[in-house]
Amino acid sequence: MNLARSRSPTPVRAAPVRHGHRAAEQAAILGIGATVKRPVVINHPDLGETNAVRDTIYLSLSYDHRLVGSADVAPYLTAVKAIPEAGHR
């Protein structure tokens, strides 16, 4: 699949982690959509709120609420969101 052209999120899963003789359960799946140019509203220092075209992606995180609490998930997803916003590759 060509991820550059896909608009639906592509799940990212790690291989099961082995602890002793059994594999640990997967706790979460992170979906990362393709980078697409979209119109967004930005705060410009001189113009105030204005429209601009920016590269955007959709991130979605599904997790097993029995293993991971939302108090742990929110900071993780915020940290993941900050990576492309900062321009890291």
C-alpha positions as CSV (number, residue, x, y, z in Angstrom):
1,M,0.0,0.0,0.0
2,N,1.3,3.5,-0.8
3,L,1.0,5.3,2.5
4,A,1.5,8.7,0.8
5,R,-1.8,8.3,-1.0
6,S,-3.8,6.6,1.7
7,R,-6.3,8.8,3.5
8,S,-7.3,6.2,6.1
9,P,-5.2,5.7,9.2
10,T,-2.6,2.9,9.0
11,P,-2.4,0.9,12.2
12,V,1.1,0.6,13.7
13,R,1.5,-2.5,15.9
14,A,4.7,-3.8,17.6
15,A,5.4,-7.5,17.6
16,P,4.4,-9.3,20.8
17,V,6.9,-8.9,23.6
18,R,8.0,-12.1,25.2
19,H,8.1,-12.4,29.0
20,G,9.4,-15.8,29.9
21,H,7.4,-18.4,28.0
22,R,4.4,-16.3,27.0
23,A,3.8,-13.2,24.8
24,A,2.5,-10.0,26.5
25,E,-0.8,-8.7,25.2
26,Q,-0.9,-5.6,22.9
27,A,-2.2,-2.7,25.0
28,A,-2.7,-0.1,22.2
29,I,-2.8,0.5,18.4
30,L,-1.7,3.8,17.0
31,G,-3.2,4.8,13.6
32,I,-1.3,7.3,11.5
33,G,-3.0,8.8,8.5
34,A,-1.4,10.2,5.4
35,T,0.0,13.7,5.3
36,V,-2.5,15.9,3.4
37,K,-2.7,19.6,2.7
38,R,-5.9,21.1,4.3
39,P,-7.2,24.6,5.0
40,V,-6.8,25.5,8.7
41,V,-7.3,28.6,10.8
42,I,-4.0,30.0,12.2
43,N,-3.2,32.9,14.5
44,H,-0.9,35.3,12.5
45,P,0.9,37.9,14.6
46,D,0.0,40.7,12.2
47,L,-3.3,39.5,10.6
48,G,-4.9,37.8,13.6
49,E,-6.9,34.7,12.8
50,T,-6.5,33.9,9.1
51,N,-6.9,30.9,6.7
52,A,-3.8,29.0,5.6
53,V,-3.0,25.7,3.9
54,R,-1.0,23.3,6.1
55,D,0.1,19.7,6.0
56,T,-2.1,17.7,8.4
57,I,-2.4,14.1,9.6
58,Y,-4.9,12.3,11.6
59,L,-3.8,10.3,14.6
60,S,-6.0,7.8,16.4
61,L,-5.2,5.6,19.3
62,S,-7.2,2.6,20.3
63,Y,-6.3,1.0,23.6
64,D,-7.4,-1.6,26.0
65,H,-8.9,0.3,28.9
66,R,-8.4,-2.8,31.2
67,L,-4.6,-2.4,30.8
68,V,-4.1,1.3,30.2
69,G,-5.9,4.2,31.8
70,S,-6.9,7.4,30.0
71,A,-4.6,9.4,32.4
72,D,-1.7,7.5,30.8
73,V,-2.9,7.7,27.2
74,A,-3.6,11.5,26.9
75,P,0.0,12.5,27.7
76,Y,1.4,9.9,25.3
77,L,-0.8,11.0,22.4
78,T,0.0,14.7,23.2
79,A,3.8,13.8,23.0
80,V,3.2,11.9,19.7
81,K,1.3,14.9,18.3
82,A,4.1,17.2,19.2
83,I,6.7,15.3,17.0
84,P,5.3,16.2,13.5
85,E,4.3,19.7,14.8
86,A,7.9,20.4,15.7
87,G,9.0,19.3,12.2
88,H,10.9,16.1,13.3
89,R,11.3,13.4,10.7
